[in-house]
Amino acid sequence: MSESTKSFNQLGLSEHLLATLSELNFTAPTSVQEQAIPLVLEGKDVLAGAQTGTGKTAAFGLPIIQRLIETKDNVIPNPKLVRALVLVPTRELAQQVFDNLTSYAKGTDIKVVVAYGGVSMKVQTDNLRGGADILVATPGRLIDHMFTRNIMLSQTEVLVLDEADRMLDMGFMPDIKRILSRMNEVRQTLFFSATFDNKIKAIAHRMMQKPSEIQVTPKNSTAETVTQMVYPVDKSRKSELLAYLIGSKNWQQVLVFTKTKQGTDALVKELKLDGIKAASINGDKSQGARQKALDDFKSGKVRALIATDVAARGIDIQQLEQVVNYDMPFKAEDYVHRIGRTGRAGNSGLAISLMSQDEAYLLGDIERLLDTRLPQEWLEGFEPSLEKDLAPDRGGRSKSRSSEKRKMKAKLKIHQNRGKARR
């Protein structure tokens, strides 16, 4: 994690917050914190891009807490007022951000509340009684509270979109627009994410007032502390290869990503047959089941946590050393977020991708996004077969088997030679 040459006491934070940071063992600000904290304290809109694990929550959370404390006497009391709203895409990330903000606000009278789906509305309604200084929420559950008149956003002073690229994804845009329609246009707006494409940035600028842009690393880049490797393998042998890697390398904690909810549970069963304790987390599971799986993984009760991309934005384990893409992600940006679960806070990490022949085009999308070639290697005993029928192309049309097989053989021969050269 890139640290700045400044200290926290040079960024304009109060003595109380500096003491809190000392208790939390925050030694020096990261680059995104050094650049963002003074801008947020000045009340400016900020569009910030930084790799996962670089402390983005503190970059917006600390200055927001300080501003809310300084201006609290000027606020007209309202039992439903939310002064600062932090929107996140997943339940896990909502809980993570809430926990962090609560620790930063320790010893102050700042009230932090979290609201997300899958758990009781009543508990959240009780917590929101009397309003909230900071509300961390997922869009769907926030709208539930809006329509039951539990909260009021017309006087909200600050709006934060954490993991803003996903929040501005078309799937979330209807909810975002509905929320914005209830908010005062005179507000501070902060967008933080690891990835921003030009389309997302254009949408962001329409929602902000002359934002200051921060890009502390090359956009859409991965952490230098993460070693990446792609293993070509037949799709039917992926679970066998995964079990071999976990066992032969004695991995005690590995986060594995699949593309479907059904795939997570099926892989858990496969790994258990090989004597590897595993648990799954996906959108179909209750919040209680998701939290138990995550807790068991963090405590070491299970060695492998099998997840869909719902977890890519909400798992923060400082010492997590291995991430495996069991299925290549459909969206290249999700690759950045997946492997960003390892190599956090300056620690080293390993990101392995298991790629079947029909996923080669997805690897191409990732390499174009990152503007780099990812290393590939054939593992002895798991070399991909050249006699498999190729899947239909992206448009659903069947390709000429003989011509495509010749092309694939040529590509695989190149990859095989590269792998031999590395061994």
PAZAKE-82911 format. One line per 10 residues: number of its first residue (from 1); for each residue x, y, z of C-alpha. Coordinates in Angstrom, 1 decimal. Layout:
! residues N
NUM) X:Y:Z; ...
//
This chain:
! residues 423
1) 0.0:0.0:0.0; 1.5:3.3:-1.1; 2.2:5.6:1.8; 2.6:9.4:1.5; 5.5:11.4:2.8; 3.2:13.4:5.1; 1.7:12.5:8.5; -1.9:12.6:9.5; -1.4:15.7:11.6; -0.5:17.6:8.4
11) -3.9:16.9:6.7; -6.1:19.2:8.9; -7.6:16.5:11.1; -8.7:17.3:14.7; -6.7:16.3:17.7; -9.4:13.9:18.7; -9.3:12.1:15.4; -5.5:12.0:15.4; -5.7:10.3:18.8; -8.2:7.8:17.5
21) -6.0:7.0:14.5; -3.1:6.4:16.9; -5.2:4.0:18.9; -6.1:2.2:15.7; -2.4:2.0:14.8; -2.7:4.1:11.7; 0.9:5.3:11.2; 1.0:7.3:8.0; -1.7:8.2:5.4; -1.8:6.4:2.1
31) -1.6:8.4:-1.1; -5.4:8.5:-1.6; -5.9:9.6:2.1; -3.3:12.3:1.7; -4.9:13.7:-1.4; -8.6:13.2:-0.5; -8.8:14.2:3.2; -7.9:17.9:2.7; -10.3:18.2:-0.3; -13.2:16.6:1.6
41) -12.5:18.9:4.6; -12.8:21.9:2.2; -16.2:20.7:1.1; -15.2:19.9:-2.5; -16.7:17.2:-4.6; -14.2:14.4:-5.2; -13.9:11.6:-7.8; -11.2:9.3:-6.5; -9.7:6.2:-8.1; -7.4:4.0:-6.0
51) -6.7:0.3:-5.8; -8.5:-1.9:-3.3; -6.9:-2.1:0.1; -5.5:1.5:0.0; -7.8:2.9:2.8; -10.5:4.6:0.8; -13.0:4.4:3.7; -10.8:6.4:5.9; -10.1:8.8:3.0; -13.8:9.9:3.0
61) -14.9:8.8:6.5; -12.4:10.8:8.6; -13.1:14.2:7.1; -16.8:13.6:6.9; -16.9:12.8:10.7; -14.9:16.0:11.4; -17.1:18.2:9.3; -20.3:16.8:10.9; -18.9:17.5:14.3; -17.9:21.0:13.5
71) -21.3:21.9:11.9; -23.5:20.0:14.3; -24.6:23.1:16.2; -25.9:24.6:12.9; -28.3:21.8:12.1; -32.0:22.2:12.7; -33.1:19.1:14.8; -35.2:16.6:12.8; -36.0:13.1:14.0; -35.7:11.6:10.5
81) -32.7:13.6:9.2; -29.7:11.8:7.6; -26.8:14.2:7.4; -24.4:12.0:5.4; -25.3:9.0:3.2; -22.9:6.3:2.1; -24.2:4.1:-0.7; -22.6:0.7:-1.3; -23.4:-2.2:-3.7; -23.4:-5.2:-1.3
91) -24.4:-6.2:2.2; -20.9:-7.3:3.1; -19.4:-4.0:2.1; -22.1:-2.1:4.0; -21.2:-3.9:7.2; -17.5:-3.4:6.6; -17.8:0.3:6.0; -20.1:0.7:9.0; -17.6:-1.1:11.2; -14.8:1.2:10.0
101) -16.8:4.4:10.4; -17.9:3.3:13.9; -14.3:2.8:14.9; -13.3:6.3:13.5; -16.2:8.0:15.3; -15.4:6.4:18.7; -15.6:8.9:21.5; -17.7:11.4:19.6; -21.5:11.9:19.5; -21.6:11.0:15.8
111) -24.3:8.4:15.2; -23.6:5.8:12.5; -26.3:3.4:11.3; -26.2:0.6:8.7; -29.1:-0.6:6.6; -29.1:-3.5:4.1; -31.4:-6.2:2.9; -31.7:-9.8:4.2; -32.2:-8.7:7.8; -35.0:-7.3:9.9
121) -36.4:-3.9:8.9; -37.6:-3.4:12.5; -34.1:-3.4:14.0; -33.0:-0.9:11.4; -36.1:1.2:11.9; -35.4:1.3:15.7; -31.8:2.3:15.0; -32.9:5.1:12.7; -35.3:6.5:15.2; -34.0:10.0:15.9
131) -32.2:10.2:12.6; -28.5:9.4:11.8; -25.4:11.5:11.3; -24.1:8.9:8.9; -26.2:6.2:7.2; -24.4:3.4:5.3; -26.9:1.6:3.1; -27.5:-0.5:0.0; -29.8:1.2:-2.5; -32.7:-1.3:-2.3
141) -33.0:-1.2:1.5; -32.5:2.6:1.5; -35.5:2.9:-0.7; -37.5:0.7:1.6; -36.8:3.1:4.5; -37.6:6.1:2.3; -41.0:4.8:1.4; -41.9:3.9:4.9; -40.9:7.4:5.9; -38.2:6.3:8.3
151) -35.7:8.8:7.0; -35.5:12.2:5.2; -32.8:13.0:2.6; -33.8:16.5:1.6; -31.3:18.1:4.0; -28.5:15.5:3.5; -25.2:17.3:3.4; -22.9:14.6:2.0; -23.4:11.8:-0.5; -20.8:9.1:-0.9
161) -20.8:6.4:-3.6; -18.3:3.7:-2.5; -17.3:1.3:-5.3; -18.9:3.9:-7.5; -18.3:2.1:-10.8; -20.7:-0.7:-9.6; -23.1:1.8:-8.1; -23.3:3.6:-11.5; -23.8:0.3:-13.3; -27.0:0.3:-15.3
171) -28.5:-2.2:-12.8; -28.3:0.3:-10.0; -29.1:3.5:-12.0; -32.9:3.4:-11.5; -32.5:3.2:-7.8; -29.8:5.9:-7.7; -32.0:8.3:-9.7; -34.9:7.6:-7.3; -32.7:8.4:-4.3; -31.2:11.5:-5.9
181) -34.7:12.8:-6.6; -35.3:13.0:-2.8; -32.0:14.8:-2.1; -31.0:18.4:-2.1; -28.9:19.4:-5.1; -26.7:21.5:-2.8; -24.6:18.8:-1.3; -21.1:17.5:-1.3; -20.7:14.4:-3.5; -17.8:11.9:-3.2
191) -17.2:9.0:-5.5; -14.6:6.4:-4.6; -13.6:3.2:-6.5; -10.8:1.0:-7.8; -12.0:1.2:-11.4; -13.4:4.0:-13.5; -14.0:3.8:-17.3; -14.8:6.9:-19.4; -18.5:6.2:-19.5; -18.8:6.0:-15.7
201) -16.8:9.1:-15.3; -19.1:11.0:-17.6; -22.1:9.9:-15.6; -20.3:10.9:-12.4; -19.6:14.4:-13.7; -23.3:15.0:-14.4; -24.0:14.2:-10.7; -21.2:16.4:-9.3; -20.2:20.1:-9.1; -16.7:20.6:-10.6
211) -15.2:17.6:-8.9; -11.6:17.3:-8.0; -10.1:14.2:-9.6; -7.7:11.9:-7.8; -6.0:8.9:-9.5; -3.2:7.7:-7.2; -2.4:4.7:-9.4; -2.8:4.0:-13.1; -6.6:3.5:-13.6; -7.9:0.0:-13.6
221) -4.5:-1.3:-12.4; -3.8:-4.1:-9.9; -1.5:-4.0:-6.9; 2.2:-4.7:-7.5; 2.2:-6.9:-4.4; -0.1:-9.4:-6.1; 1.5:-12.2:-8.3; -0.8:-13.3:-11.1; -0.9:-16.5:-13.0; -3.3:-18.2:-15.5
231) -3.5:-22.0:-15.7; -5.2:-23.3:-18.9; -7.2:-26.4:-18.0; -10.2:-28.4:-19.2; -13.4:-27.2:-17.7; -14.2:-30.7:-16.4; -10.9:-30.8:-14.4; -11.1:-27.4:-12.7; -12.3:-28.7:-9.4; -9.6:-31.4:-9.4
241) -6.9:-28.8:-10.1; -8.2:-26.5:-7.4; -8.2:-29.3:-4.9; -4.6:-30.1:-6.0; -3.4:-26.5:-5.6; -5.0:-26.2:-2.1; -3.6:-29.5:-0.9; -0.1:-29.5:-2.5; 0.6:-25.9:-1.6; -1.0:-26.3:1.9
251) -3.2:-23.2:1.4; -5.1:-22.6:4.7; -7.2:-19.7:3.5; -8.2:-19.2:-0.2; -11.1:-17.2:-1.6; -12.5:-18.7:-4.8; -14.8:-16.9:-7.3; -17.3:-18.7:-9.5; -19.7:-17.1:-12.0; -23.0:-18.6:-10.8
261) -24.8:-19.0:-7.4; -25.4:-22.7:-8.2; -21.7:-23.1:-8.9; -20.6:-22.0:-5.4; -22.6:-24.8:-3.7; -21.6:-27.4:-6.3; -17.9:-26.6:-5.8; -18.2:-26.8:-2.0; -19.5:-30.3:-2.4; -16.6:-31.2:-4.7
271) -14.0:-29.9:-2.3; -15.5:-31.6:0.6; -15.2:-34.9:-1.2; -11.4:-34.2:-1.4; -11.3:-33.6:2.3; -11.2:-29.8:2.1; -13.5:-27.8:4.4; -15.3:-25.2:2.3; -18.3:-22.8:2.6; -20.2:-20.7:0.0
281) -21.5:-17.2:-0.1; -23.9:-15.9:-2.8; -27.0:-13.7:-3.2; -29.5:-16.5:-2.7; -28.3:-17.2:0.9; -29.8:-15.4:3.9; -27.7:-12.7:5.5; -27.2:-14.9:8.5; -25.8:-17.7:6.4; -23.6:-15.4:4.5
291) -22.2:-13.9:7.7; -21.6:-17.3:9.2; -19.7:-18.5:6.2; -17.6:-15.3:6.2; -16.9:-15.6:10.0; -15.9:-19.3:9.6; -13.5:-18.4:6.8; -11.9:-15.6:8.8; -11.5:-17.7:11.9; -10.0:-20.6:9.9
301) -12.8:-23.1:10.4; -13.0:-23.5:6.6; -10.1:-23.3:4.3; -11.9:-22.2:1.1; -14.7:-19.7:0.7; -16.5:-20.0:-2.6; -18.2:-16.8:-3.7; -19.9:-15.0:-6.5; -18.9:-11.5:-7.3; -21.2:-10.3:-4.5
311) -18.2:-10.8:-2.2; -15.6:-9.1:-4.4; -16.7:-5.7:-3.0; -17.0:-6.6:0.7; -14.4:-8.9:2.0; -11.5:-7.3:3.9; -9.0:-9.8:5.3; -5.6:-8.2:5.7; -3.6:-11.4:5.6; -5.6:-13.2:2.8
321) -2.8:-14.6:0.6; -4.6:-16.5:-2.2; -7.5:-15.7:-4.6; -8.6:-18.1:-7.3; -10.8:-17.3:-10.3; -12.4:-20.7:-10.8; -14.5:-19.1:-13.5; -13.1:-16.1:-15.5; -15.3:-13.0:-14.8; -17.7:-11.8:-17.5
331) -16.8:-8.2:-16.7; -13.1:-7.4:-16.9; -13.4:-4.8:-14.2; -14.5:-7.5:-11.8; -11.1:-9.2:-12.2; -9.5:-6.1:-10.6; -11.9:-6.2:-7.7; -11.7:-10.0:-7.2; -7.9:-10.1:-7.0; -7.9:-6.9:-4.9
341) -9.1:-9.1:-2.0; -5.5:-10.2:-1.6; -2.3:-8.1:-1.4; -4.0:-5.6:0.8; -2.3:-3.0:3.0; 1.1:-3.7:1.4; 1.0:-7.5:2.0; 1.9:-9.9:-0.8; -0.7:-11.9:-2.5; -1.3:-14.6:-5.2
351) -4.1:-14.5:-7.8; -4.6:-17.7:-9.8; -7.1:-18.0:-12.8; -8.2:-21.4:-14.1; -9.1:-20.8:-17.7; -10.9:-23.2:-20.0; -10.7:-22.9:-23.8; -14.1:-21.2:-24.1; -13.0:-18.5:-21.6; -10.0:-17.3:-23.7
361) -11.9:-14.2:-24.9; -12.6:-13.2:-21.3; -8.9:-13.2:-20.6; -8.4:-11.0:-23.7; -10.9:-8.5:-22.2; -8.9:-8.5:-18.9; -5.6:-8.0:-20.6; -7.0:-5.1:-22.7; -8.3:-3.4:-19.6; -5.0:-3.8:-17.7
371) -3.0:-3.1:-20.8; -0.7:-6.0:-20.0; -0.3:-9.7:-20.8; -1.0:-12.1:-17.9; 1.5:-15.0:-17.5; 0.3:-18.4:-18.4; 1.6:-21.8:-17.5; 0.5:-25.4:-18.1; 0.6:-27.5:-14.9; 2.1:-30.9:-15.4
381) -0.7:-33.5:-15.2; -3.4:-30.9:-15.9; -2.5:-29.9:-19.5; -5.7:-28.9:-21.5; -6.9:-31.4:-24.0; -6.8:-30.4:-27.7; -9.6:-32.8:-28.7; -12.5:-31.0:-27.0; -15.3:-29.5:-29.0; -15.2:-25.7:-28.8
391) -18.2:-23.9:-27.4; -20.3:-21.6:-29.7; -18.9:-18.1:-30.2; -20.2:-15.1:-28.3; -23.1:-14.6:-30.7; -24.3:-18.2:-30.2; -23.1:-19.4:-33.7; -21.2:-22.7:-34.1; -17.7:-22.2:-35.5; -15.9:-24.4:-38.0
401) -14.5:-27.1:-35.8; -11.4:-27.9:-37.9; -10.3:-24.3:-38.5; -10.9:-23.2:-35.0; -9.1:-26.3:-33.6; -6.1:-25.5:-35.8; -6.0:-22.0:-34.4; -6.4:-23.2:-30.8; -3.6:-25.8:-31.2; -1.3:-23.0:-32.4
411) -2.2:-20.8:-29.5; -1.8:-23.6:-27.0; 1.5:-24.6:-28.4; 2.8:-21.1:-27.9; 1.5:-21.1:-24.3; 3.0:-24.5:-23.7; 6.4:-23.3:-24.9; 6.1:-20.3:-22.6; 5.3:-22.5:-19.7; 8.3:-24.8:-20.4
421) 10.6:-21.8:-20.6; 9.5:-20.7:-17.1; 10.0:-24.1:-15.5
//
